[in-house]
């Protein structure tokens, strides 16, 4: 899934919400869209275990039931770790920084440590990125809060980079920081690096020791040396859902059968089904009419009037 773009993930999520029968709300207007908002999508080519999105619904739903339904409807590689109910519009997600775990293949730990020290000592580290609006110059050093490296236990020829990046505008990505490191030390990796986002949150969640390391200042007798990873920034033990690879040919069929059976047992007979959540053209739906089409869209007289008007055009 790291090679899927943000728009591909968004389309898969919209289809999964409709397939799971979640009573999602729709925007008003000529072309309604499901009210699903995403916070800081991961760049294409990067994996992530800390993606957030908000889904507006027309009635209150149990978070556990929503999580179960979405996990059954979403494709393999996209797993729902947790579903919580938003307290209100004022309690939006504050994602000011993100932690990344980057595997730098073919780079010795000693050479990576020298590059990291040179990067942290530099006042600025400008890199260029080609965008749809032309070439943009970014300061990669200004976005880095912490940057450490350590040997890869799985392969002695690789290096693991742990970095906490401040989310600025324009956004600085891990590949921009790797470009700055290569410019300062002329390091060329053996293959493209693999980046995985492990955490997102506010900058205030960082401790004083982490901020001292970010400013290249001693944080005390136990403060990590350049090239070491501080204990507070080590990857949080997150255990995503790992689905079995057995019976692949029957996996989707088993999902559909299980979803229908569980819905029939827990949901009342009057509850809307997944097919009743269509944005238009569905009569007799039980969802809140405010989430549906504007007034008159499904009116037979309005449709007949539109047909007659079209017929009178020369």
C-alpha positions in Angstrom: 0.0 0.0 0.0 3.0 2.4 0.2 2.8 2.8 -3.6 -0.9 3.9 -3.5 -1.4 7.7 -3.7 -3.4 9.7 -1.3 -6.3 9.9 -3.8 -6.3 6.1 -4.2 -6.5 5.7 -0.5 -9.3 8.2 -0.3 -11.3 6.4 -3.0 -10.8 3.1 -1.3 -12.0 4.6 2.0 -15.1 6.1 0.4 -16.0 2.7 -1.2 -15.3 0.9 2.1 -17.6 3.3 4.0 -20.5 2.7 1.5 -19.9 -1.1 1.5 -19.8 -1.2 5.3 -23.2 0.6 5.5 -21.9 3.5 7.5 -24.6 6.3 7.5 -22.1 8.9 6.1 -23.3 12.4 5.6 -23.0 14.1 2.2 -22.2 17.7 1.2 -24.9 19.9 -0.3 -24.8 21.1 -3.9 -25.0 19.9 -7.4 -22.4 17.1 -6.9 -22.6 15.8 -3.4 -19.5 14.1 -1.9 -19.2 12.1 1.4 -18.0 14.3 4.2 -14.7 12.6 5.0 -11.7 14.8 5.8 -8.1 13.7 5.9 -5.3 15.2 8.0 -1.8 15.2 6.5 -1.9 12.3 4.0 1.3 10.3 3.6 3.4 10.9 0.5 3.3 8.3 -2.3 5.9 5.6 -1.6 5.7 5.9 2.2 4.0 3.6 4.6 2.2 4.8 7.6 0.8 3.5 10.9 -0.6 6.9 12.1 -3.1 8.2 9.6 -6.2 10.1 10.8 -9.5 10.9 9.1 -12.9 12.2 10.3 -16.2 10.8 9.0 -19.4 12.8 9.4 -22.4 10.5 10.0 -26.2 11.3 10.0 -26.8 9.4 13.3 -24.8 8.2 16.3 -22.9 5.0 15.7 -21.0 2.8 18.1 -17.2 3.2 17.5 -16.6 -0.6 17.9 -19.3 -1.5 15.3 -17.9 1.1 12.9 -14.4 -0.3 13.3 -15.6 -3.9 12.7 -17.6 -3.0 9.6 -14.8 -1.0 8.1 -12.1 -3.6 8.7 -14.4 -6.2 6.9 -15.0 -3.9 3.9 -11.6 -2.3 3.4 -9.0 -4.0 1.1 -6.0 -5.7 2.5 -3.3 -3.3 3.6 -5.7 -0.7 5.0 -6.6 -1.5 8.6 -8.6 0.5 11.1 -6.7 0.6 14.4 -9.1 2.6 16.5 -12.4 4.5 16.1 -13.4 7.2 18.6 -16.3 9.6 18.7 -15.3 13.3 18.1 -16.2 15.5 21.0 -17.0 18.5 18.8 -15.7 20.8 16.1 -13.5 22.7 18.6 -11.6 19.5 19.5 -10.0 19.0 16.1 -6.8 17.0 15.5 -3.7 19.1 16.2 -1.0 17.4 14.0 2.0 19.8 14.2 4.7 17.2 13.9 5.3 13.6 12.7 7.8 10.9 13.5 9.4 8.9 10.7 11.3 5.6 10.6 13.5 5.6 7.4 15.7 2.7 6.3 18.7 4.0 4.4 20.0 1.0 2.4 23.7 0.7 1.5 24.8 3.5 3.9 27.3 2.6 6.7 26.2 3.8 10.1 29.5 5.8 10.6 29.0 7.7 7.3 25.4 8.4 8.2 26.3 9.7 11.7 28.8 12.2 10.1 26.1 13.3 7.7 23.6 13.8 10.5 26.1 15.8 12.5 26.8 18.1 9.6 23.1 18.5 8.9 22.3 19.5 12.5 25.2 21.9 12.6 24.2 23.7 9.4 22.0 26.8 9.9 20.1 26.1 6.7 19.8 23.2 4.3 18.1 24.3 1.1 16.8 21.7 -1.4 14.8 22.1 -4.6 11.6 20.2 -5.4 9.8 20.1 -8.8 6.1 20.7 -8.3 3.1 21.4 -10.6 3.8 25.1 -10.0 7.5 24.9 -10.9 10.6 24.4 -8.9 10.4 25.4 -5.2 13.2 25.9 -2.8 12.7 24.4 0.7 14.7 24.7 3.9 14.9 21.2 5.2 16.8 22.1 8.3 14.0 24.4 9.6 11.5 21.6 9.6 13.6 19.0 11.5 13.0 18.8 15.3 15.1 15.7 15.9 17.2 13.6 13.7 19.2 10.5 14.8 20.6 7.4 13.3 21.4 3.9 14.4 22.6 0.6 12.8 20.0 -1.7 11.2 19.9 -4.9 13.2 18.5 -6.8 10.3 21.3 -5.7 7.9 24.7 -4.3 9.0 25.1 -2.4 5.7 22.0 -0.3 6.3 21.2 2.6 8.6 18.0 3.5 10.4 17.1 7.2 10.6 14.6 8.4 13.2 13.3 11.9 12.5 10.6 14.2 13.9 9.5 16.7 11.3 7.5 19.8 11.9 4.6 20.2 9.5 5.2 23.5 7.7 3.8 25.1 4.5 5.0 24.0 2.1 5.5 20.6 3.7 9.0 19.1 4.1 9.0 15.4 3.4 11.5 12.8 4.5 13.0 12.6 0.9 13.8 16.3 1.2 15.8 15.7 4.3 17.6 12.7 2.6 18.4 15.0 -0.3 20.0 17.5 2.1 22.0 14.8 3.7 23.3 13.6 0.3 24.2 17.2 -0.6 26.2 17.7 2.6 28.1 14.3 2.5 27.8 13.0 -1.1 26.2 9.8 0.2 24.4 7.7 -2.4 22.2 4.9 -1.1 22.2 1.5 -2.8 18.4 1.6 -3.4 15.5 4.0 -2.7 15.0 4.5 1.1 11.9 3.1 2.8 10.0 5.6 4.9 7.3 4.7 7.5 5.3 7.2 9.6 5.0 6.1 13.2 3.4 9.0 15.0 1.6 12.3 14.5 0.7 14.8 17.1 1.3 18.3 18.6 4.8 19.7 19.2 3.8 20.2 22.8 3.9 16.4 23.3 7.7 16.4 22.9 9.7 16.4 26.1 12.3 18.8 27.2 15.1 16.3 26.4 13.8 15.9 22.9 13.7 19.6 22.3 17.3 19.9 23.7 18.5 17.3 21.3 16.7 19.1 18.5 18.6 22.3 19.2 21.9 20.3 19.4 22.3 21.2 23.1 23.2 18.9 26.0 20.1 17.6 27.6 21.8 16.2 30.7 24.1 13.3 31.6 21.9 10.8 30.0 21.3 12.8 26.8 21.9 10.8 23.6 25.1 11.4 21.6 24.9 12.3 17.9 24.1 9.2 16.0 22.0 7.6 18.8 18.3 7.4 19.0 16.7 9.0 22.1 14.6 6.6 24.2 11.6 8.9 24.0 11.5 8.8 20.3 11.9 5.1 19.7 9.0 3.6 17.8 5.8 3.2 19.8 4.8 -0.5 19.9 1.9 -0.3 17.5 0.4 -3.6 16.4 -1.6 -3.2 13.2 -4.0 -5.8 12.1 -2.3 -8.6 10.2 -4.6 -10.7 8.1 -4.0 -14.3 7.3 -2.7 -15.2 3.8 -4.5 -18.5 3.8 -7.6 -19.1 1.7 -7.0 -16.0 -0.4 -9.6 -17.1 -3.0 -12.4 -17.2 -0.4 -11.3 -14.2 1.7 -13.7 -11.6 0.1 -16.6 -14.1 0.1 -16.1 -14.9 3.7 -16.0 -11.2 4.5 -19.2 -10.5 2.8 -21.0 -13.5 4.4 -19.7 -12.6 7.8 -20.7 -9.0 7.4 -24.3 -9.8 6.4 -24.7 -12.4 9.1 -23.4 -10.1 11.9 -25.5 -7.2 10.6 -28.7 -9.3 10.6 -28.0 -10.4 14.2 -27.2 -7.0 15.7 -29.1 -4.5 13.6 -32.9 -4.2 13.8 -35.0 -4.9 10.8 -35.8 -1.2 10.3 -32.2 -0.2 10.1 -31.0 1.0 6.7 -28.8 -1.4 4.7 -25.6 -0.6 2.8 -27.6 -0.2 -0.5 -29.8 2.4 1.3 -26.9 4.7 1.8 -26.6 5.6 -1.9 -26.3 9.4 -2.3 -29.1 9.7 -4.8 -31.9 7.8 -6.4 -32.8 5.7 -3.4 -36.4 6.1 -2.2 -37.6 5.2 1.3 -34.2 5.6 3.0 -34.1 6.1 6.8 -31.1 8.4 7.1 -31.4 12.1 7.9 -32.7 13.9 4.9 -30.3 16.8 5.5 -27.5 14.6 4.3 -29.2 13.8 1.0 -30.1 15.6 -2.2 -31.4 19.2 -2.3 -35.2 19.6 -2.2 -36.8 18.6 -5.5 -34.0 16.4 -6.8 -36.0 13.3 -6.4 -39.4 14.9 -7.1 -41.1 13.2 -10.2 -42.6 16.6 -11.3 -39.1 18.1 -11.3 -37.7 15.3 -13.4 -40.6 15.6 -15.9 -40.2 19.3 -16.1 -36.5 18.9 -16.9 -37.4 16.4 -19.6 -39.9 18.7 -21.2 -37.6 21.6 -21.1 -34.9 19.6 -22.8 -37.3 18.4 -25.5 -38.3 22.1 -26.3 -34.7 23.1 -27.0 -34.0 23.6 -30.8 
